[in-house]
């Protein structure tokens, strides 16, 4: 039993009315709750008569254990629950549904129901301004928030409709009518959401016989974290106190982080203002060091002080609070990983004593956890942080279920996913082996990818193949066929799902892994159990149509489900979780990462069609931007307060073109913000050790003895195996190193002409690897906002030429599309728009005053020639094709980037060179027949220049066929030489990485062997 301080004793001792204990982080509020409950029991009550309320089931479970430890004997039917658990119990006891027991809708199910109801409504149900949005998930989410807020304020739909009608708000009036429909459907199905449950429980307490029953059943009510209560919950607690039940509420207004769920800003003050209420401050600190408490004091000074708890006293001296700004997210996580490993390896901390806290869940957690694992840090992420359909095990089963509904014949992409999933377990190499074998037998039926997909629908294609990989593919095909047969016989969804789950060795493998302590296996099993529970509740869904309905419902759940299983994570790694999930927890050291403007604080709630924050007890507030700054600062305060001894807060340095800048919160900690450049020099991990040994072995400047010693250690590490027989340190094996293996593909036989474009030749000569990955492998991801702006400018330039648009007309066209261009921050959009408006002015002046004749814009060309005994086809299009005053053809290429090139840089510009050669070979005969003379082409930099764009020209190959100091080798001009070089690279089949100026923006730099910071992919 913990020893209480005098102020804790004062708060926990017997009371008869209302008592409110207000204390900051680490003041022992939960200790007071447990002690108060235990004292009530020792005074003659029993734990089933003392209602103890927590804000989550995990917190309730923890409190139950703490109370039980303080009592001498076992307690039965302990009333330690959440306020929703209490309300549901009272409703089922005193107001049972006439057909079936009341069931509480989880948040994902509630949102899915709202979307189903929205789909069934006619368009005329909503006013004109809301019809386009009514079918979106965002609108359903806003409706759910409004619905919850209505009941939290103890309002009914007719009252909300009257408010909206009074204010002339047609959207809110329609929302009120929708809420009435939603509640009616809930009554028929015996389901309630959380807010409706509290609302009906308050109505229930007005019944005299119910009030008498509650007085007879309970002796006291104790509430932990009362600051997270919404208006209705505060009303319910007040109602219980009004029945004569002693009420003890503990909390801290500065730790209110549930505002997005309706937590009342005045919850503690409202409880403290009840008749005869006693307010007791808790000031003694039992958690934070001096440094941590001092940082909390600086943050607390910027929060609303009304009803706030005093800043807690430090529990110990010393401590560390640090704030750092890193180059980028990768460098930030690398430094965090280094600090985590150093805390364990050098300072004796355990992984369980460390936590990494992020602001966002779906946007950050998975990426952070993956990168930390890659850097050698064991992590624990709660499974309930991720929506059910996004759990890997569930995603696999849902994919197989969908294919069963479609007849058991997957498309090629789905087939590859299933073959690599735990239902089959074939890696990429095994799939390629099967694909090649299928292609050798059935070449007339398609390529290997198509055959791989078809073999699951038609297993006879695998006949004659005796490999273990083929047997696995046959087993998967049989599994899908049986599932499709079950589906065709109108089986229940849960029956088909069970067949898919139970038909392989996967469940047994997960069980064995879970028993060996695998956190991933435990999370997968939890998620699968939750999936089967949802399938069991959907027992009316049968056959293919039922499966599709079930898939739509599960996939529509964007909110992580509260399964109630993973109440705590008891793994052995560093916890990685969101700031909201840290409530009520503490660690020795905390890393609060990603503290960027726009992310933390996140201040984007303006412009909602249905803004729940507009709802108040007396009416609707005017629409506008509600300030989220105080709520975001409270969340940051809670995150920082989780650390006992050390807290490190970090952000990344935004650069030109990026929206994220270090958050203002870093400067509010009362410590200097350090700018940290680069990555850590050494990471205390196995991968880092292997990397250092490999560098030593390959460094010719190191002494032979040291290189030999490093090689011996690498050999020892490479021979170590894990209990399952795999290599413990695969990076120590030389066959896995870059540059050791022979090229995977021989020189390719080029059939037909080689197609060359101006931009592709430039990339091919700069870095063959980048050319291969972007052009051949098509691995380049979608372009960001700057590329989108460039596309728009090119389209405007074309429209200006074809339709003779003025600068003002071009800007009007730009207004129509600007808001659809994605930018990372509002200020970046405004800055970019100013520059593009100036670029439009420059281009418009050039277009109006350019000498000569404009022959066309976006003019395509295709012309063939032979270079170095290889037929080559030059293809592409030019931005502007002009005829000069003397009749020669001039190509002008628009550039929309900020940087400009010097004439010396453009002299051998490959793209312009290809355009020149295309002119000389008659590539534009369709628009200028017979003209072969080439005028000097130019790059037009529309962002640069005074009245006109900056023009940088390349000498004409008619006048200067050779570059200065070099004679052409493969043809009459230097362009022929460049094309010959590109053709030779393609022929060789070797696409080497070359460090060049494009590395700064290359999407493949992270895996580039030519760069020191590159890593193998």
NORURSUL-V879039 format. One record per pair of residues at least 12 apart in sequence whose ideal C-beta (glycine too) atoms are under 7 Angstrom apart, sorted by sequence separation. I is the first residue (numbers start at 0). GAP is how many residues later the second one is. If there is no record, write none. Layout:
I;GAP, I;GAP
This chain:
159;12, 160;12, 163;12, 236;12, 355;12, 368;12, 418;12, 435;12, 438;12, 461;12, 537;12, 610;12, 650;12, 716;12, 879;12, 919;12, 960;12, 961;12, 998;12, 36;13, 66;13, 182;13, 434;13, 437;13, 482;13, 485;13, 612;13, 696;13, 861;13, 877;13, 878;13, 937;13, 938;13, 960;13, 63;14, 87;14, 222;14, 296;14, 339;14, 434;14, 437;14, 509;14, 695;14, 696;14, 717;14, 795;14, 798;14, 860;14, 878;14, 919;14, 937;14, 36;15, 51;15, 160;15, 252;15, 295;15, 398;15, 415;15, 458;15, 509;15, 534;15, 650;15, 716;15, 717;15, 759;15, 817;15, 860;15, 877;15, 878;15, 918;15, 937;15, 992;15, 994;15, 63;16, 87;16, 117;16, 159;16, 160;16, 220;16, 364;16, 434;16, 482;16, 860;16, 936;16, 956;16, 992;16, 993;16, 994;16, 62;17, 117;17, 250;17, 434;17, 437;17, 455;17, 481;17, 482;17, 648;17, 692;17, 696;17, 795;17, 859;17, 935;17, 936;17, 992;17, 292;18, 398;18, 399;18, 433;18, 454;18, 458;18, 713;18, 795;18, 858;18, 892;18, 915;18, 935;18, 956;18, 32;19, 156;19, 220;19, 292;19, 398;19, 441;19, 605;19, 857;19, 858;19, 892;19, 935;19, 7;20, 11;20, 46;20, 59;20, 83;20, 156;20, 335;20, 364;20, 455;20, 533;20, 604;20, 648;20, 692;20, 693;20, 935;20, 10;21, 59;21, 292;21, 430;21, 455;21, 478;21, 604;21, 692;21, 857;21, 915;21, 934;21, 59;22, 117;22, 156;22, 248;22, 454;22, 791;22, 813;22, 856;22, 858;22, 914;22, 933;22, 7;23, 11;23, 156;23, 225;23, 399;23, 437;23, 440;23, 604;23, 856;23, 933;23, 7;24, 11;24, 220;24, 225;24, 226;24, 287;24, 289;24, 360;24, 455;24, 478;24, 890;24, 933;24, 13;25, 56;25, 114;25, 219;25, 225;25, 226;25, 288;25, 395;25, 478;25, 602;25, 791;25, 855;25, 911;25, 932;25, 12;26, 55;26, 113;26, 219;26, 220;26, 221;26, 222;26, 223;26, 224;26, 226;26, 287;26, 288;26, 294;26, 395;26, 601;26, 602;26, 810;26, 853;26, 854;26, 7;27, 11;27, 51;27, 54;27, 217;27, 281;27, 282;27, 284;27, 287;27, 288;27, 289;27, 290;27, 291;27, 350;27, 395;27, 500;27, 600;27, 689;27, 854;27, 46;28, 47;28, 50;28, 51;28, 52;28, 53;28, 214;28, 226;28, 227;28, 280;28, 283;28, 284;28, 286;28, 288;28, 289;28, 290;28, 436;28, 600;28, 853;28, 854;28, 890;28, 1;29, 13;29, 33;29, 37;29, 47;29, 49;29, 52;29, 110;29, 113;29, 145;29, 149;29, 213;29, 214;29, 226;29, 280;29, 282;29, 283;29, 284;29, 285;29, 288;29, 289;29, 290;29, 291;29, 635;29, 791;29, 810;29, 852;29, 32;30, 36;30, 40;30, 47;30, 52;30, 110;30, 113;30, 201;30, 227;30, 233;30, 282;30, 284;30, 288;30, 290;30, 601;30, 809;30, 851;30, 852;30, 888;30, 3;31, 46;31, 47;31, 529;31, 600;31, 851;31, 33;32, 37;32, 46;32, 142;32, 146;32, 210;32, 229;32, 599;32, 600;32, 632;32, 788;32, 849;32, 851;32, 29;33, 33;33, 37;33, 52;33, 110;33, 198;33, 201;33, 229;33, 230;33, 233;33, 240;33, 529;33, 787;33, 806;33, 851;33, 905;33, 109;34, 197;34, 201;34, 204;34, 228;34, 229;34, 236;34, 787;34, 806;34, 809;34, 850;34, 50;35, 142;35, 146;35, 197;35, 200;35, 227;35, 228;35, 271;35, 332;35, 336;35, 340;35, 433;35, 496;35, 888;35, 33;36, 233;36, 237;36, 340;36, 415;36, 432;36, 433;36, 599;36, 784;36, 194;37, 201;37, 233;37, 268;37, 339;37, 411;37, 414;37, 525;37, 784;37, 806;37, 877;37, 919;37, 197;38, 228;38, 268;38, 332;38, 336;38, 411;38, 414;38, 493;38, 496;38, 784;38, 805;38, 900;38, 267;39, 332;39, 336;39, 429;39, 433;39, 525;39, 689;39, 888;39, 226;40, 336;40, 411;40, 525;40, 873;40, 915;40, 129;41, 225;41, 226;41, 333;41, 411;41, 414;41, 493;41, 689;41, 899;41, 915;41, 128;42, 225;42, 332;42, 410;42, 492;42, 493;42, 689;42, 888;42, 911;42, 126;43, 151;43, 409;43, 425;43, 685;43, 693;43, 788;43, 792;43, 873;43, 880;43, 126;44, 129;44, 150;44, 686;44, 795;44, 799;44, 873;44, 886;44, 888;44, 894;44, 899;44, 150;45, 153;45, 225;45, 492;45, 493;45, 882;45, 887;45, 888;45, 889;45, 891;45, 894;45, 897;45, 908;45, 253;46, 409;46, 425;46, 792;46, 796;46, 800;46, 880;46, 886;46, 887;46, 888;46, 890;46, 891;46, 892;46, 893;46, 894;46, 895;46, 905;46, 126;47, 147;47, 150;47, 424;47, 491;47, 591;47, 788;47, 799;47, 887;47, 889;47, 892;47, 895;47, 906;47, 125;48, 150;48, 153;48, 408;48, 423;48, 492;48, 591;48, 891;48, 893;48, 905;48, 906;48, 124;49, 253;49, 407;49, 423;49, 491;49, 873;49, 902;49, 491;50, 899;50, 490;51, 495;51, 883;51, 900;51, 423;52, 489;52, 518;52, 589;52, 899;52, 422;53, 489;53, 492;53, 589;53, 800;53, 252;54, 253;54, 418;54, 492;54, 518;54, 588;54, 594;54, 252;55, 253;55, 582;55, 586;55, 591;55, 594;55, 595;55, 801;55, 862;55, 907;55, 422;56, 486;56, 578;56, 581;56, 585;56, 586;56, 587;56, 588;56, 594;56, 595;56, 800;56, 864;56, 906;56, 916;56, 251;57, 418;57, 486;57, 492;57, 581;57, 584;57, 586;57, 587;57, 588;57, 589;57, 590;57, 591;57, 592;57, 860;57, 417;58, 585;58, 862;58, 916;58, 578;59, 797;59, 862;59, 915;59, 486;60, 578;60, 581;60, 796;60, 797;60, 862;60, 597;61, 598;61, 861;61, 913;61, 597;62, 600;62, 860;62, 912;62, 596;63, 599;63, 860;63, 116;64, 595;64, 596;64, 116;65, 595;65, 599;65, 858;65, 912;65, 595;66, 596;66, 907;66, 595;67, 596;67, 113;68, 116;68, 594;68, 858;68, 909;68, 0;69, 594;70, 594;71, 855;71, 407;72, 854;72, 407;73, 854;73, 407;75, 403;76, 407;76, 153;77, 402;77, 406;77, 151;78, 152;78, 153;78, 151;79, 403;79, 151;80, 399;80, 403;80, 150;81, 153;81, 422;81, 404;82, 796;82, 109;83, 399;83, 403;83, 422;83, 421;84, 793;85, 104;86, 102;87, 104;87, 101;88, 102;88, 103;88, 104;88, 100;89, 99;90, 101;90, 98;91, 403;92, 96;93, 103;93, 400;95, 400;96, 796;97, 400;99, 842;99, 396;100, 399;100, 793;100, 841;100, 844;102, 845;102, 867;102, 396;103, 792;103, 838;103, 841;103, 844;103, 845;103, 866;103, 396;104, 838;104, 866;104, 90;106, 789;106, 841;106, 842;106, 788;107, 841;107, 871;107, 834;108, 87;109, 90;109, 94;109, 866;109, 83;110, 86;110, 90;110, 93;110, 151;110, 86;111, 89;111, 752;111, 871;111, 866;112, 867;112, 83;113, 90;113, 148;113, 866;113, 869;113, 86;114, 89;114, 147;114, 867;115, 93;116, 753;116, 755;116, 866;116, 755;117, 752;118, 753;118, 754;118, 755;118, 756;118, 757;118, 93;119, 752;119, 756;119, 749;120, 752;120, 754;120, 656;129, 392;131, 391;132, 393;133, 392;134, 393;134, 396;134, 392;135, 390;136, 393;137, 379;139, 387;139, 404;139, 382;140, 387;142, 404;142, 382;143, 387;143, 403;143, 404;143, 382;144, 764;145, 400;146, 761;148, 401;149, 760;149, 761;149, 792;149, 82;150, 400;150, 757;152, 758;152, 82;153, 397;153, 757;153, 760;153, 397;156, 757;156, 757;157, 755;158, 62;161, 658;164, 659;164, 58;165, 388;165, 658;165, 387;166, 388;166, 657;166, 658;166, 50;167, 48;168, 52;168, 388;168, 48;169, 49;169, 52;169, 54;169, 387;169, 658;169, 48;170, 49;170, 50;170, 51;170, 52;170, 53;170, 54;170, 386;170, 50;171, 52;171, 53;171, 386;171, 49;172, 386;172, 54;173, 386;173, 387;173, 44;174, 385;174, 384;175, 383;176, 383;177, 383;178, 39;179, 383;179, 39;180, 383;182, 382;183, 381;184, 36;185, 35;186, 381;187, 32;189, 379;189, 32;191, 379;191, 384;192, 379;193, 384;193, 29;194, 377;194, 378;194, 379;194, 28;195, 377;195, 378;195, 379;195, 380;195, 381;195, 377;196, 379;196, 380;196, 384;196, 376;197, 378;197, 381;199, 371;204, 368;207, 367;208, 364;211, 35;212, 364;213, 764;213, 764;216, 32;217, 360;217, 760;217, 764;217, 767;217, 31;218, 355;218, 359;218, 760;218, 763;218, 354;219, 358;219, 771;219, 351;220, 353;220, 354;220, 355;220, 356;220, 357;220, 358;220, 770;220, 28;221, 350;221, 760;221, 763;221, 350;222, 356;222, 768;222, 780;222, 17;223, 350;223, 755;223, 767;223, 768;223, 779;223, 767;224, 768;224, 356;225, 755;226, 766;226, 767;226, 22;227, 597;227, 766;227, 23;228, 765;228, 769;228, 16;229, 17;229, 18;229, 19;229, 20;229, 21;229, 22;229, 753;229, 766;229, 15;230, 21;230, 23;230, 24;230, 363;230, 765;230, 14;231, 766;231, 772;231, 354;232, 753;232, 765;232, 769;232, 14;233, 353;233, 356;233, 339;234, 352;234, 353;234, 356;234, 769;234, 352;235, 353;235, 354;235, 355;235, 356;235, 357;235, 358;235, 352;236, 357;236, 749;236, 355;237, 749;237, 348;239, 359;239, 747;239, 348;240, 358;240, 746;240, 358;241, 746;241, 747;241, 746;242, 745;243, 744;244, 21;246, 342;246, 742;246, 742;247, 19;248, 19;251, 19;252, 17;253, 28;253, 27;254, 26;255, 335;255, 17;256, 26;256, 19;257, 21;257, 26;257, 335;257, 17;258, 22;258, 26;258, 27;258, 16;259, 17;259, 18;259, 19;259, 20;259, 21;259, 22;259, 25;259, 26;259, 16;260, 21;260, 25;260, 18;261, 20;261, 25;261, 331;261, 24;262, 25;262, 24;263, 10;269, 9;270, 738;270, 10;271, 24;271, 737;271, 6;273, 7;274, 6;275, 6;276, 6;277, 737;278, 4;279, 356;282, 23;285, 26;285, 356;285, 22;286, 23;286, 25;286, 21;287, 23;287, 24;287, 354;287, 23;288, 25;289, 286;299, 375;307, 374;308, 338;309, 375;309, 374;310, 375;310, 375;311, 335;314, 331;318, 331;320, 256;323, 328;323, 325;324, 327;324, 326;325, 256;326, 303;326, 318;326, 319;326, 320;326, 321;326, 322;326, 323;326, 324;326, 325;326, 326;326, 302;327, 318;327, 324;327, 325;327, 324;328, 302;330, 301;331, 302;331, 298;334, 302;334, 298;337, 299;337, 324;337, 298;338, 344;339, 295;341, 298;341, 334;341, 337;342, 340;342, 341;342, 322;343, 340;343, 295;344, 340;344, 294;345, 295;345, 333;345, 334;345, 337;345, 322;346, 333;346, 336;346, 330;347, 320;348, 322;348, 324;348, 330;348, 321;349, 320;350, 322;350, 323;350, 324;350, 325;350, 326;350, 291;351, 322;351, 324;351, 326;351, 323;352, 287;353, 288;355, 291;355, 287;356, 288;356, 286;357, 224;359, 301;366, 298;369, 297;370, 298;370, 297;371, 258;372, 297;372, 294;374, 294;375, 293;376, 294;376, 256;377, 255;378, 256;378, 254;379, 253;380, 256;381, 253;383, 254;383, 136;421, 174;435, 170;438, 171;438, 170;439, 111;441, 114;441, 111;444, 111;445, 110;446, 110;447, 110;448, 171;448, 107;449, 107;451, 168;451, 106;452, 166;452, 107;453, 166;453, 105;455, 105;456, 162;456, 163;456, 162;457, 152;462, 148;463, 145;464, 152;464, 149;465, 141;466, 145;466, 148;466, 141;467, 142;467, 144;467, 141;468, 145;469, 138;470, 132;476, 129;479, 60;506, 56;507, 57;509, 56;510, 57;510, 58;525, 29;554, 24;616
